[in-house]
Amino acid sequence: MIREVANLTIIDGSEVAFLAAVEQAVPLFKAAKGCTAMRLEKVIETPNLYRLIVLWETLDDHNVTFRNSEDFQKWRALAGPYFSKAPDVDHSEIIVAGFD
């Protein structure tokens, strides 16, 4: 399982519209090949910073299949106008599974 974390810094005053855009985009992620979960978290210490966390079966499901899809373009059209800078994205995988 691959965990994508995208740090999204949004434009001041756009929170309501940004959150509505992310809500609209949920079905795009749900329909994506290999996408098993998606959520958005707000960073408490940093105003306007959010973390989009998406679980993928494989790295290629995100970097190849989804990124080259029409649904990715729809996602960026919905949420992209609210980004104040390009998202900072990385991927990780579990090495030690302590507990849930």
N, CA, C and O atoms as a GROMACS GRO file, in nm:
protein
  400
    1MET      N    1   0.085  -0.118   0.000
    1MET     CA    2   0.000   0.000   0.000
    1MET      C    3   0.090   0.124   0.000
    1MET      O    4   0.186   0.132   0.076
    2ILE      N    5   0.057   0.219  -0.084
    2ILE     CA    6   0.132   0.343  -0.098
    2ILE      C    7   0.048   0.457  -0.041
    2ILE      O    8  -0.071   0.469  -0.070
    3ARG      N    9   0.112   0.540   0.040
    3ARG     CA   10   0.045   0.655   0.100
    3ARG      C   11   0.099   0.782   0.034
    3ARG      O   12   0.217   0.813   0.046
    4GLU      N   13   0.011   0.852  -0.034
    4GLU     CA   14   0.045   0.982  -0.094
    4GLU      C   15   0.005   1.090   0.004
    4GLU      O   16  -0.106   1.089   0.058
    5VAL      N   17   0.095   1.184   0.028
    5VAL     CA   18   0.064   1.302   0.108
    5VAL      C   19   0.095   1.424   0.024
    5VAL      O   20   0.209   1.447  -0.017
    6ALA      N   21  -0.009   1.503  -0.003
    6ALA     CA   22   0.006   1.626  -0.078
    6ALA      C   23  -0.020   1.743   0.015
    6ALA      O   24  -0.131   1.759   0.066
    7ASN      N   25   0.081   1.825   0.037
    7ASN     CA   26   0.065   1.946   0.117
    7ASN      C   27   0.012   2.055   0.026
    7ASN      O   28   0.076   2.093  -0.072
    8LEU      N   29  -0.106   2.104   0.060
    8LEU     CA   30  -0.176   2.202  -0.023
    8LEU      C   31  -0.189   2.333   0.053
    8LEU      O   32  -0.259   2.339   0.154
    9THR      N   33  -0.122   2.435   0.006
    9THR     CA   34  -0.134   2.568   0.064
    9THR      C   35  -0.233   2.645  -0.021
    9THR      O   36  -0.216   2.658  -0.142
   10ILE      N   37  -0.338   2.697   0.044
   10ILE     CA   38  -0.443   2.763  -0.033
   10ILE      C   39  -0.440   2.915  -0.012
   10ILE      O   40  -0.383   2.965   0.084
   11ILE      N   41  -0.501   2.984  -0.104
   11ILE     CA   42  -0.508   3.129  -0.104
   11ILE      C   43  -0.593   3.177   0.013
   11ILE      O   44  -0.699   3.120   0.042
   12ASP      N   45  -0.546   3.283   0.080
   12ASP     CA   46  -0.623   3.342   0.190
   12ASP      C   47  -0.766   3.371   0.147
   12ASP      O   48  -0.789   3.426   0.039
   13GLY      N   49  -0.861   3.334   0.232
   13GLY     CA   50  -1.001   3.364   0.207
   13GLY      C   51  -1.073   3.266   0.116
   13GLY      O   52  -1.190   3.286   0.084
   14SER      N   53  -1.004   3.161   0.073
   14SER     CA   54  -1.068   3.068  -0.022
   14SER      C   55  -1.108   2.935   0.042
   14SER      O   56  -1.144   2.841  -0.029
   15GLU      N   57  -1.103   2.927   0.174
   15GLU     CA   58  -1.126   2.799   0.242
   15GLU      C   59  -1.261   2.736   0.208
   15GLU      O   60  -1.267   2.617   0.178
   16VAL      N   61  -1.368   2.813   0.214
   16VAL     CA   62  -1.502   2.757   0.190
   16VAL      C   63  -1.512   2.700   0.048
   16VAL      O   64  -1.560   2.589   0.029
   17ALA      N   65  -1.466   2.777  -0.049
   17ALA     CA   66  -1.472   2.732  -0.189
   17ALA      C   67  -1.378   2.612  -0.211
   17ALA      O   68  -1.414   2.520  -0.284
   18PHE      N   69  -1.261   2.614  -0.150
   18PHE     CA   70  -1.166   2.504  -0.163
   18PHE      C   71  -1.226   2.375  -0.107
   18PHE      O   72  -1.219   2.271  -0.171
   19LEU      N   73  -1.284   2.383   0.012
   19LEU     CA   74  -1.343   2.263   0.074
   19LEU      C   75  -1.458   2.209  -0.011
   19LEU      O   76  -1.475   2.088  -0.023
   20ALA      N   77  -1.537   2.298  -0.069
   20ALA     CA   78  -1.646   2.254  -0.158
   20ALA      C   79  -1.588   2.184  -0.281
   20ALA      O   80  -1.644   2.084  -0.327
   21ALA      N   81  -1.478   2.235  -0.333
   21ALA     CA   82  -1.414   2.173  -0.450
   21ALA      C   83  -1.362   2.033  -0.416
   21ALA      O   84  -1.376   1.941  -0.496
   22VAL      N   85  -1.303   2.018  -0.299
   22VAL     CA   86  -1.252   1.887  -0.258
   22VAL      C   87  -1.368   1.789  -0.242
   22VAL      O   88  -1.358   1.674  -0.283
   23GLU      N   89  -1.477   1.834  -0.181
   23GLU     CA   90  -1.596   1.748  -0.168
   23GLU      C   91  -1.644   1.700  -0.304
   23GLU      O   92  -1.679   1.584  -0.321
   24GLN      N   93  -1.644   1.791  -0.402
   24GLN     CA   94  -1.686   1.754  -0.538
   24GLN      C   95  -1.591   1.653  -0.600
   24GLN      O   96  -1.633   1.571  -0.683
   25ALA      N   97  -1.465   1.657  -0.561
   25ALA     CA   98  -1.364   1.570  -0.621
   25ALA      C   99  -1.360   1.430  -0.561
   25ALA      O  100  -1.299   1.340  -0.619
   26VAL      N  101  -1.423   1.409  -0.447
   26VAL     CA  102  -1.418   1.277  -0.381
   26VAL      C  103  -1.454   1.164  -0.477
   26VAL      O  104  -1.382   1.064  -0.480
   27PRO      N  105  -1.562   1.174  -0.556
   27PRO     CA  106  -1.595   1.064  -0.648
   27PRO      C  107  -1.487   1.037  -0.753
   27PRO      O  108  -1.475   0.925  -0.801
   28LEU      N  109  -1.409   1.138  -0.788
   28LEU     CA  110  -1.300   1.118  -0.885
   28LEU      C  111  -1.194   1.024  -0.827
   28LEU      O  112  -1.144   0.936  -0.896
   29PHE      N  113  -1.162   1.045  -0.701
   29PHE     CA  114  -1.064   0.958  -0.635
   29PHE      C  115  -1.123   0.820  -0.612
   29PHE      O  116  -1.056   0.718  -0.632
   30LYS      N  117  -1.248   0.816  -0.569
   30LYS     CA  118  -1.313   0.688  -0.540
   30LYS      C  119  -1.317   0.598  -0.664
   30LYS      O  120  -1.307   0.476  -0.653
   31ALA      N  121  -1.331   0.659  -0.781
   31ALA     CA  122  -1.339   0.584  -0.906
   31ALA      C  123  -1.202   0.548  -0.964
   31ALA      O  124  -1.192   0.467  -1.056
   32ALA      N  125  -1.096   0.607  -0.910
   32ALA     CA  126  -0.962   0.588  -0.967
   32ALA      C  127  -0.911   0.446  -0.942
   32ALA      O  128  -0.926   0.392  -0.833
   33LYS      N  129  -0.850   0.389  -1.044
   33LYS     CA  130  -0.790   0.255  -1.032
   33LYS      C  131  -0.687   0.255  -0.920
   33LYS      O  132  -0.596   0.337  -0.917
   34GLY      N  133  -0.702   0.161  -0.828
   34GLY     CA  134  -0.605   0.144  -0.722
   34GLY      C  135  -0.617   0.238  -0.604
   34GLY      O  136  -0.539   0.227  -0.509
   35CYS      N  137  -0.711   0.330  -0.608
   35CYS     CA  138  -0.729   0.423  -0.496
   35CYS      C  139  -0.820   0.357  -0.392
   35CYS      O  140  -0.933   0.321  -0.422
   36THR      N  141  -0.768   0.342  -0.270
   36THR     CA  142  -0.844   0.272  -0.166
   36THR      C  143  -0.895   0.364  -0.056
   36THR      O  144  -0.982   0.325   0.021
   37ALA      N  145  -0.843   0.485  -0.048
   37ALA     CA  146  -0.889   0.580   0.055
   37ALA      C  147  -0.840   0.719   0.019
   37ALA      O  148  -0.740   0.736  -0.050
   38MET      N  149  -0.915   0.820   0.067
   38MET     CA  150  -0.878   0.959   0.044
   38MET      C  151  -0.938   1.041   0.156
   38MET      O  152  -1.053   1.021   0.194
   39ARG      N  153  -0.858   1.135   0.208
   39ARG     CA  154  -0.911   1.228   0.308
   39ARG      C  155  -0.830   1.358   0.301
   39ARG      O  156  -0.718   1.361   0.252
   40LEU      N  157  -0.892   1.463   0.353
   40LEU     CA  158  -0.825   1.593   0.361
   40LEU      C  159  -0.816   1.630   0.508
   40LEU      O  160  -0.914   1.622   0.582
   41GLU      N  161  -0.697   1.673   0.550
   41GLU     CA  162  -0.675   1.716   0.688
   41GLU      C  163  -0.628   1.861   0.687
   41GLU      O  164  -0.554   1.902   0.598
   42LYS      N  165  -0.672   1.938   0.786
   42LYS     CA  166  -0.626   2.076   0.803
   42LYS      C  167  -0.513   2.077   0.905
   42LYS      O  168  -0.526   2.018   1.012
   43VAL      N  169  -0.403   2.143   0.872
   43VAL     CA  170  -0.290   2.153   0.963
   43VAL      C  171  -0.323   2.261   1.067
   43VAL      O  172  -0.350   2.376   1.031
   44ILE      N  173  -0.320   2.225   1.192
   44ILE     CA  174  -0.362   2.314   1.299
   44ILE      C  175  -0.266   2.432   1.316
   44ILE      O  176  -0.311   2.546   1.333
   45GLU      N  177  -0.136   2.406   1.310
   45GLU     CA  178  -0.038   2.511   1.338
   45GLU      C  179  -0.014   2.609   1.223
   45GLU      O  180   0.042   2.716   1.244
   46THR      N  181  -0.056   2.573   1.103
   46THR     CA  182  -0.026   2.657   0.986
   46THR      C  183  -0.155   2.692   0.912
   46THR      O  184  -0.213   2.607   0.844
   47PRO      N  185  -0.201   2.816   0.925
   47PRO     CA  186  -0.322   2.856   0.853
   47PRO      C  187  -0.305   2.835   0.702
   47PRO      O  188  -0.197   2.856   0.647
   48ASN      N  189  -0.412   2.794   0.639
   48ASN     CA  190  -0.416   2.774   0.493
   48ASN      C  191  -0.338   2.652   0.444
   48ASN      O  192  -0.321   2.636   0.323
   49LEU      N  193  -0.290   2.566   0.534
   49LEU     CA  194  -0.220   2.445   0.491
   49LEU      C  195  -0.308   2.323   0.518
   49LEU      O  196  -0.358   2.303   0.629
   50TYR      N  197  -0.325   2.243   0.414
   50TYR     CA  198  -0.404   2.120   0.422
   50TYR      C  199  -0.319   2.005   0.374
   50TYR      O  200  -0.224   2.024   0.298
   51ARG      N  201  -0.353   1.885   0.418
   51ARG     CA  202  -0.286   1.764   0.370
   51ARG      C  203  -0.390   1.672   0.307
   51ARG      O  204  -0.484   1.628   0.373
   52LEU      N  205  -0.371   1.646   0.180
   52LEU     CA  206  -0.453   1.548   0.110
   52LEU      C  207  -0.380   1.415   0.124
   52LEU      O  208  -0.266   1.401   0.080
   53ILE      N  209  -0.447   1.318   0.183
   53ILE     CA  210  -0.387   1.187   0.205
   53ILE      C  211  -0.466   1.085   0.125
   53ILE      O  212  -0.587   1.069   0.143
   54VAL      N  213  -0.395   1.016   0.036
   54VAL     CA  214  -0.459   0.920  -0.053
   54VAL      C  215  -0.382   0.789  -0.045
   54VAL      O  216  -0.259   0.788  -0.050
   55LEU      N  217  -0.455   0.679  -0.032
   55LEU     CA  218  -0.392   0.547  -0.032
   55LEU      C  219  -0.411   0.483  -0.169
   55LEU      O  220  -0.521   0.482  -0.224
   56TRP      N  221  -0.302   0.429  -0.222
   56TRP     CA  222  -0.300   0.366  -0.354
   56TRP      C  223  -0.247   0.225  -0.340
   56TRP      O  224  -0.163   0.197  -0.254
   57GLU      N  225  -0.295   0.136  -0.425
   57GLU     CA  226  -0.243  -0.001  -0.426
   57GLU      C  227  -0.098  -0.004  -0.473
   57GLU      O  228  -0.016  -0.077  -0.418
   58THR      N  229  -0.066   0.076  -0.575
   58THR     CA  230   0.071   0.083  -0.627
   58THR      C  231   0.106   0.228  -0.657
   58THR      O  232   0.017   0.312  -0.672
   59LEU      N  233   0.234   0.258  -0.665
   59LEU     CA  234   0.279   0.392  -0.701
   59LEU      C  235   0.234   0.428  -0.842
   59LEU      O  236   0.196   0.542  -0.868
   60ASP      N  237   0.238   0.331  -0.933
   60ASP     CA  238   0.193   0.356  -1.071
   60ASP      C  239   0.045   0.391  -1.079
   60ASP      O  240   0.004   0.466  -1.167
   61ASP      N  241  -0.035   0.337  -0.987
   61ASP     CA  242  -0.178   0.374  -0.988
   61ASP      C  243  -0.194   0.524  -0.973
   61ASP      O  244  -0.284   0.583  -1.032
   62HIS      N  245  -0.106   0.587  -0.894
   62HIS     CA  246  -0.113   0.732  -0.881
   62HIS      C  247  -0.033   0.803  -0.990
   62HIS      O  248  -0.088   0.883  -1.066
   63ASN      N  249   0.097   0.773  -0.997
   63ASN     CA  250   0.186   0.850  -1.084
   63ASN      C  251   0.165   0.830  -1.232
   63ASN      O  252   0.196   0.919  -1.312
   64VAL      N  253   0.114   0.716  -1.272
   64VAL     CA  254   0.095   0.688  -1.414
   64VAL      C  255  -0.054   0.693  -1.449
   64VAL      O  256  -0.097   0.777  -1.528
   65THR      N  257  -0.131   0.604  -1.390
   65THR     CA  258  -0.272   0.591  -1.429
   65THR      C  259  -0.353   0.715  -1.394
   65THR      O  260  -0.415   0.775  -1.481
   66PHE      N  261  -0.353   0.754  -1.266
   66PHE     CA  262  -0.437   0.868  -1.226
   66PHE      C  263  -0.384   0.999  -1.281
   66PHE      O  264  -0.461   1.080  -1.333
   67ARG      N  265  -0.254   1.022  -1.272
   67ARG     CA  266  -0.198   1.150  -1.316
   67ARG      C  267  -0.219   1.174  -1.466
   67ARG      O  268  -0.221   1.289  -1.510
   68ASN      N  269  -0.235   1.067  -1.544
   68ASN     CA  270  -0.258   1.081  -1.688
   68ASN      C  271  -0.405   1.069  -1.725
   68ASN      O  272  -0.438   1.057  -1.843
   69SER      N  273  -0.492   1.072  -1.626
   69SER     CA  274  -0.634   1.053  -1.653
   69SER      C  275  -0.710   1.186  -1.665
   69SER      O  276  -0.663   1.291  -1.620
   70GLU      N  277  -0.826   1.176  -1.726
   70GLU     CA  278  -0.916   1.291  -1.734
   70GLU      C  279  -0.962   1.332  -1.594
   70GLU      O  280  -0.982   1.451  -1.567
   71ASP      N  281  -0.980   1.234  -1.505
   71ASP     CA  282  -1.024   1.266  -1.369
   71ASP      C  283  -0.920   1.347  -1.292
   71ASP      O  284  -0.956   1.429  -1.208
   72PHE      N  285  -0.791   1.326  -1.320
   72PHE     CA  286  -0.689   1.409  -1.257
   72PHE      C  287  -0.703   1.553  -1.305
   72PHE      O  288  -0.692   1.647  -1.226
   73GLN      N  289  -0.728   1.570  -1.434
   73GLN     CA  290  -0.748   1.705  -1.488
   73GLN      C  291  -0.870   1.772  -1.423
   73GLN      O  292  -0.868   1.891  -1.395
   74LYS      N  293  -0.975   1.693  -1.401
   74LYS     CA  294  -1.094   1.746  -1.333
   74LYS      C  295  -1.062   1.787  -1.190
   74LYS      O  296  -1.105   1.892  -1.143
   75TRP      N  297  -0.984   1.703  -1.119
   75TRP     CA  298  -0.943   1.734  -0.982
   75TRP      C  299  -0.868   1.866  -0.978
   75TRP      O  300  -0.897   1.952  -0.895
   76ARG      N  301  -0.772   1.882  -1.067
   76ARG     CA  302  -0.693   2.006  -1.068
   76ARG      C  303  -0.777   2.126  -1.107
   76ARG      O  304  -0.754   2.236  -1.057
   77ALA      N  305  -0.874   2.106  -1.197
   77ALA     CA  306  -0.962   2.217  -1.235
   77ALA      C  307  -1.049   2.260  -1.117
   77ALA      O  308  -1.078   2.378  -1.101
   78LEU      N  309  -1.091   2.164  -1.036
   78LEU     CA  310  -1.173   2.194  -0.919
   78LEU      C  311  -1.092   2.262  -0.809
   78LEU      O  312  -1.130   2.369  -0.761
   79ALA      N  313  -0.982   2.203  -0.770
   79ALA     CA  314  -0.907   2.250  -0.652
   79ALA      C  315  -0.792   2.344  -0.685
   79ALA      O  316  -0.758   2.431  -0.605
   80GLY      N  317  -0.733   2.327  -0.802
   80GLY     CA  318  -0.615   2.403  -0.839
   80GLY      C  319  -0.627   2.554  -0.829
   80GLY      O  320  -0.530   2.619  -0.789
   81PRO      N  321  -0.741   2.613  -0.864
   81PRO     CA  322  -0.752   2.759  -0.855
   81PRO      C  323  -0.733   2.815  -0.714
   81PRO      O  324  -0.710   2.935  -0.698
   82TYR      N  325  -0.742   2.730  -0.613
   82TYR     CA  326  -0.730   2.775  -0.475
   82TYR      C  327  -0.590   2.753  -0.417
   82TYR      O  328  -0.563   2.795  -0.305
   83PHE      N  329  -0.501   2.689  -0.493
   83PHE     CA  330  -0.364   2.667  -0.446
   83PHE      C  331  -0.286   2.799  -0.456
   83PHE      O  332  -0.290   2.866  -0.560
   84SER      N  333  -0.214   2.835  -0.350
   84SER     CA  334  -0.130   2.954  -0.358
   84SER      C  335   0.008   2.921  -0.414
   84SER      O  336   0.083   3.010  -0.454
   85LYS      N  337   0.041   2.792  -0.416
   85LYS     CA  338   0.166   2.746  -0.478
   85LYS      C  339   0.146   2.600  -0.517
   85LYS      O  340   0.048   2.537  -0.477
   86ALA      N  341   0.238   2.548  -0.594
   86ALA     CA  342   0.228   2.409  -0.638
   86ALA      C  343   0.230   2.315  -0.517
   86ALA      O  344   0.306   2.338  -0.422
   87PRO      N  345   0.148   2.210  -0.519
   87PRO     CA  346   0.148   2.114  -0.409
   87PRO      C  347   0.284   2.047  -0.393
   87PRO      O  348   0.355   2.023  -0.490
   88ASP      N  349   0.318   2.017  -0.269
   88ASP     CA  350   0.437   1.940  -0.235
   88ASP      C  351   0.390   1.798  -0.206
   88ASP      O  352   0.319   1.776  -0.108
   89VAL      N  353   0.428   1.702  -0.290
   89VAL     CA  354   0.373   1.567  -0.282
   89VAL      C  355   0.485   1.466  -0.260
   89VAL      O  356   0.590   1.473  -0.324
   90ASP      N  357   0.461   1.371  -0.169
   90ASP     CA  358   0.552   1.257  -0.158
   90ASP      C  359   0.472   1.130  -0.133
   90ASP      O  360   0.352   1.134  -0.104
   91HIS      N  361   0.542   1.019  -0.144
   91HIS     CA  362   0.481   0.887  -0.128
   91HIS      C  363   0.560   0.808  -0.026
   91HIS      O  364   0.683   0.820  -0.017
   92SER      N  365   0.490   0.727   0.052
   92SER     CA  366   0.558   0.642   0.149
   92SER      C  367   0.486   0.508   0.158
   92SER      O  368   0.375   0.491   0.108
   93GLU      N  369   0.555   0.414   0.222
   93GLU     CA  370   0.494   0.284   0.248
   93GLU      C  371   0.529   0.243   0.390
   93GLU      O  372   0.631   0.285   0.444
   94ILE      N  373   0.445   0.161   0.449
   94ILE     CA  374   0.464   0.118   0.587
   94ILE      C  375   0.583   0.023   0.595
   94ILE      O  376   0.594  -0.072   0.519
   95ILE      N  377   0.671   0.052   0.689
   95ILE     CA  378   0.786  -0.034   0.715
   95ILE      C  379   0.766  -0.109   0.847
   95ILE      O  380   0.793  -0.229   0.855
   96VAL      N  381   0.716  -0.039   0.949
   96VAL     CA  382   0.682  -0.101   1.077
   96VAL      C  383   0.538  -0.064   1.108
   96VAL      O  384   0.505   0.054   1.122
   97ALA      N  385   0.452  -0.163   1.118
   97ALA     CA  386   0.311  -0.139   1.150
   97ALA      C  387   0.293  -0.162   1.300
   97ALA      O  388   0.272  -0.275   1.344
   98GLY      N  389   0.300  -0.055   1.376
   98GLY     CA  390   0.286  -0.066   1.521
   98GLY      C  391   0.146  -0.109   1.561
   98GLY      O  392   0.125  -0.224   1.598
   99PHE      N  393   0.050  -0.017   1.554
   99PHE     CA  394  -0.090  -0.048   1.584
   99PHE      C  395  -0.177   0.063   1.529
   99PHE      O  396  -0.128   0.172   1.501
  100ASP      N  397  -0.306   0.036   1.515
  100ASP     CA  398  -0.404   0.136   1.470
  100ASP      C  399  -0.490   0.177   1.586
  100ASP      O  400  -0.579   0.260   1.571
   0.00000   0.00000   0.00000
